[in-house]
Amino acid sequence: MPTYRAPRGTRDLLPTETPTWTRLERLAADLAARYGYRRIETPLFEQTDVFERGIGEVTDVVEKELFRLAPRTEESESWVLRPEPTAGIVRAYVQHGMRTWPQPVKVTQTGPMFRYDRPQAGRYRQFWQFDVEAIGDPGPAVDAEIIELGTRFYREAGLDGVEVLLNSIGDAACRPAYVAELTAYYEPHRVALPAIERGRLDRNVLRLLDSKDPAMAGLNANAPRMTERLCADCAEHFAAVRAHLDALGVGYRLEPGLVRGLDYYTRTAFEFYLVGREGQQQAIGGGGRYDGLVELLGGRPTPAIGFGIGLDRLILALTETAQAVPSEAGPTAVVVGADPDDTIARLRVVTQLRAAGVGSRAELGRRKLGKQLEAAARDGAHFAVILGDELADGNVGLRDLPAGTQKVVALADLAREIERAHAAHRHGGGPD
């Protein structure tokens, strides 16, 4: 039994697993670029206030899930590992004066987040998110664009059956009256509320709607709905979002109980679910509009919207629904040799292939040619480059492993011949 293990709630991504992650990360980067979102990277840790102020103190994230760091004694700042990307990106927007850039500023980030959460299937204390943010556009067209981008990501990732749940949670003009009505609704039930929810009733009643406690289900089902109490501007915005989604052919289901779990959201809120799994708290992504967050973190009032999609949950969903997951890709070529001891020649040839852009490895162990070829086949290589007596004349053997054919190729032409034959194979052409 190993003495040391990965911390509880984390795991190692092994080389047999990372091809799936690489594919999704590349898809996220490509898709974001197609939509005009540019890459941004923020620190893995931030000042604590960025999240306590931005996310809200009366949230699960801040109350229970922050990983707080212990700086050296000479440091006066309090730091936490980032639990989500949006607040840090907005901090960067304010700090670097991005309000002077052409608006909206459209950025994307894919990377690890950290929450001290109860480990369970698809939920880890270190997890990965694909995030996009559009800062500086009041919508509603950008709301629909971002939601459509999210649905396209799932579709191109190969996950079927993803449904959009949609709601509007109002703004500073209409939400205060709703909060008062909601408080009046819950107050007669105060004694029956779970202990955590009783505290939230006094500090942030909207969090009751987001409660995961089964004891709250019946009470929440009959609670007043924000969508029936929107001010004229919010109602117009929400109607326009739905009209744009309809025009794009993006299906959605209205969910008046959806409020998201963070305080910075306003107006449009949405989540992505697998059909039939809504009751299991299995949202695989979501986001919304946060028109007050830039001002809250020291900037001028600025509209914004974004989403975060969990890659861990996406991969779990792909596995559970038996969707295609890519296997580990082998090298294009493996360099082997008839002389087990001549590792210098094999290393020289593989270095030349790599310099020419051919993905390759060399057999650097001292074992017989037959064993070297068996290992190349197990690796899933397309070609074996065989160094034998003909090397003295500047030639090598090139074996097409899947086809079982072999020919002599000049060493000077080797990389070009491998690229030509490999391209023909990928496009359905047969071997020579």
N, C-alpha and C positions, 0 to 999 in steps of 0.2 A: 504494500500500500504506500503510495507516494506521501512524503512528509508535507510537501507544500502543494497547495491547490489554488486555483483562481478564486478570488473573493466571492462569497455567496452573492448571488444575484448577477454575476458576470460570467462570461465564458470566453474561451479561446476560439477564434475563427481559424480553422485548420486549412491547409492548402487544398484539401478535397472539397471544402465548402466555399472558398473565396471566389471561384469563377461566377457563382450566382451573384455575389455582392458586386463584383467588378462589372458584370453586365448591367445591373440596376443602377449603379453609380454613373456609368457611362450614359445610360438611357436618360437619367435625370439631367446630367449636364447637357446632353444634346438637345433634349426637349426644351429645357429652360432657355438655351441659346436661340432655338427656333422662335421662341416667343419674345425674344428681346431682353431676357433677364441675364445680368452679368454677375459673375462670381464675386462673393465677398467672404472673407474669413475673419471671424472675431475670436478673442481668447476663449479658452476652455473655462476660465474662471473670471468673474466680474466682482465689482463691489456689491456687497449684499443689498444695498438700497436699490440698485438697478432692478432687482426682482421683487423685493418687498414692496417697493413703491409702485413699480410697473405692473406686476402681476396682481398685487393686492394681498394684504396680510391675512385676510379671512378667506384663504383658499387652501385646498389640500396641499398644493405644491409648497407654499410657504409654511403652513402650520406643521406639516409632517414630513415633507419629502426633500427639503434642501440638504445638500451635502455641504456643511459649513467647514471652512478651512481654518486651521490654527496658525496664523502667521508668526514669524519670529517676534520677540518682545519689542524690538525697535520699530516694528511696523504698526502704524496707528489705524490702518484701514481694516475693515472686516470683509472677507471674501467668501464666495460660494462657487462651487462648480455650476456651470450653466445647466438649468433644468429644461430650458427651451430656448430657441434661437431668437425670437422676435425682439425681446427687450434689449438684448445685446446689440442687435442690428440697429435698432432705433437710437440707442446710446451713441453708436458710431455715426449715424446720420446727423445727430445734433453736434457731436464733438468736432466733426470734420467739416461742418458748414455745408452739408450737401443740399440745403435748401436753396443755395445759389446755383446748383446744377439745373439743367433742363429737367422739368418735372413731367411725369413721375419718375422717381429713381426706382428702377426695377432691378432687384438683386436676388441672388440665389445662393444657398449654402447647403452642403450635405456633410454631416459629421456627427460625432458622438455627443449625446446629452446625458445628464446624470440626475437620477432621482432616487431617494431612499424609499423605494416602494417595496411592497410585499412581492417577492419573486413568484412568478407563475408562468404558465405557457404563454410565450410571446411577449412577456413583460420582464424587463431586466433593469438593473440599477444603472447599467451603462447601456444605452441604446442609441440607434442611429436614426436620424431624420433627414428627409429631403424637404427643404424649405424654400419657398418663394415669397417675396414681399414686394408690393408696389406702393411706394410712399409718395404722396403728393397728388393723387387723383381722387376726387370725391365720388366717382362712379356715376351710374350703376353699371356701365358697360365693362369696366375693369373687374367688377365683382364676378360677372358672368364669365369673363375671359379666364380668370384664375380658377373658377370651379371647373370650367371645361378643360383647362390644362390638367387638373388633377384627374379627371375621368380618363383623359387620353393617356396619362402616365400608367394608370392601372391597366388599361386596355393593351397598350404596347408592351407592358411587362408580362402580359399573358393571363391576367386574372379576370375571369368573367363573373358576372353577377354582382357588381358593385353598384350600390344605390346611393344617391345623394339625399340626405335629410337636410331640410332648409327651414330657417326661421329668421325673424327679425326681432331684436331685443331692444329696439328703440334707442333714444339718445337722451341727452341732458334735458331736453325740452319736455319729453313725455314720460320718461322713466320715473321721476320722483313721485308723481301721482300714483303710478302703478305700484311702486315699492310700498307706499302707504297702504294701498288697498290689499296688497299681498300680506303685509304685516297684520292688518286687521283680520284677514282670513285665518292666519295661522295662530294668532294669539289665543283664541279659546281652546286650542289643542296643546298649549304649552306644556302642561304636565305630562301629556302622553308622548311628547317628542323625545327621541333619543338624546342623550346628554350633549353630544356634539352639536346637534341641530338646535337645541335650546340656546346655546351660546351664539350660534349664527343668526338666530331670529333677532337678537338684539344688535348684532354688528353688521350683518350683510344678509338680508333675508333672501336675496336671489340665489344664494348658495343652497338653500333648501331645495329648490327645484332641481339642482344638480346632484342631490344626494344619491348615494349608491346603497343606502340602507334599505333593505326590503320593507321595513316597517313604515317607510315614507311613501310607498308606491300608491296606495289608495288615496291618501291625502293629496298627494301631488297631482293625481289624475283629475281631481275636481278643482284644482286651483285656478284662479283667474288667469287668462291668457293675454300676453303682451300684444299679440297681433290684433286683438280686438280693441286695443287702447292706444294704438299708435297715433302720434300727431300727424297732421296733414303731410308734412315734408317726409317723415319716415314712411308713411303709407305709400306715398308717391314713389319713393326710392325703391321700396320693396316690390311694388308692382312692376317697376321698370326692370329690376333684376330678373324677375320671373319672365317678363316679355323677352328679354335678351336670351335667356336660357332656352325659351321655347323656340326662338328664331334659330338658335344653334343646334336644336335637336337634342339638347341635354335633358334627360329625364330627371325628375326630382320628386320627393314627397314632402309635403309640409308637415313639420313636427313642432307644434307650438310649445312643447315642453323643453326644447333644446335651448340651453343658455350658454353652453361651454363652461369650462371650469376656471377661467381667468378673468380678473376684473376689467382688463383693458378693452374688452370687446364692446362694440356698439353696432346697432343696426344689423347688417347681414351676419348670420352665423350659420355654419354648415358643417356636416360631418359625412364621412364616407363609411358605409357599412357593407358587409356581405349580406345579401338578401337572406332573411330567415334567422339572422343572428343578433338582431337589435337588442333583444332582451337579455343577452349575455354580456352586455357592456363590452362588445367587441368592435368598437370603432377602430378602423385601421388608418384613420387620418382625419383631419378637419382643420377648420380655421374660421376666419371672419374679419370683419372690419373693426379697426381700432383707432377711430378718429381723434381720441384724446390722449394717446400715449406719448406722442412727440412732445406735446406741451407739458405733460406730467414729468417728463425727463429733462425739462429745461429748454425746450425749443419753442418755436411759435406754433399756434394751432395749425395742424397739418393732417389732412385725411390720409388714411392708409388701409391696406387690406393684405392678407397673406394666408398661407396654410402651411402645415407641417404634416408630412406623411411618414409614418413609421416603417422603416425598411424591415425591421425584425418581424413585425406583424404581417407585412406583405409576404415575406418568404414563408412564414408559417402557413399563411392562407394558401399560397401556391402549393405547398406540400400537402396540406389537408385536402385540397380539392383536386389533387392529382394533376395539376397543371404541369406543363413541361418545365423542367429546371435544367439548365445547361450542365453538361458534365465537364470535368476538368479537361482543358485542351492540352494535347501533347505537343512536343517540339515538332517543327517541320522536318528536321533532319537530325540524325544521330551519327556521329563520326566514330567508326570502329576500325580495328586494325588486325591484320593477320599475325603481326608480331606483338604478343601481349606486353612486352617490355618497352615498346617504342611509344611511350606516352607523349614524348616531345612532338612527334609528327602529328599525332592526333590533336594535340592542343593547338599547334600552329594552324592546322586546317580549320578547326572550328572557330578560331579567332578571326580568320579571314572571312568565314561565312557570316559571323555576327557583324563584322564591320560593313559587310554588304547588305545588312538588314534582314538576314535569314535567321529565324528563330531556331536555335540548334544547341545541342550539348554534345560533349565528347565522353566516350568511355575511358575514364582515367584510371580504372583499376586494372590489375594485371591478371586477366583471365582469358580463357580461350575464345576464339572468334565466335564459335557457336553460342556461347553464353552471352557474349556481347550482343549478338543479333536477337536473341530471345528477349533480352532486357529492352532493346529498342522497340520491339513489337509490343511488349507490355506497356511501354510508355505511350503508345498510340501514335508513334512517329509515322510520317508518310514515307520518308526515305531513310535508308542507311547508306552512308558514304563509307566505302570499304577501301582501306589503304593496304595495298599489297605490293607485289614485285613491280607492277606497272608504275608505281609512284616515282621510280627512278627516271622514267621517261616523261614525267609530268602529267600522268593520267591517274584516275581513280575509278573504282567501280561504284555505280549508282544503282541501288536496288530499290524498286518501288515495292514497299512491303505489302500493301493491300493487294496489289496485282500479282506479286510474285515474279516480276520481270526484272532483268538487270542488263545494264549496258556500260560500256567504258566511256568516260567523259574526260576531256582535258581539264586539268585543275584550274586553268585560267578561265574556263567557261562554266565552272561548276555552279556558282551562285546564280548565274543567269539561267542555266538549264533547270535548276531546282525551282526557281520562281516561275518559269514558263510552265513546267509540268504540274506544279502545285496549283497554279491558277486554272489550268485546264481541268484538273481533277475537281476543284471546287465548283466549277460551272458544268459538271456532268460529262466532261470529256474523258475518254478512256486513255489508258497508257499507250505509249508508242509500241 
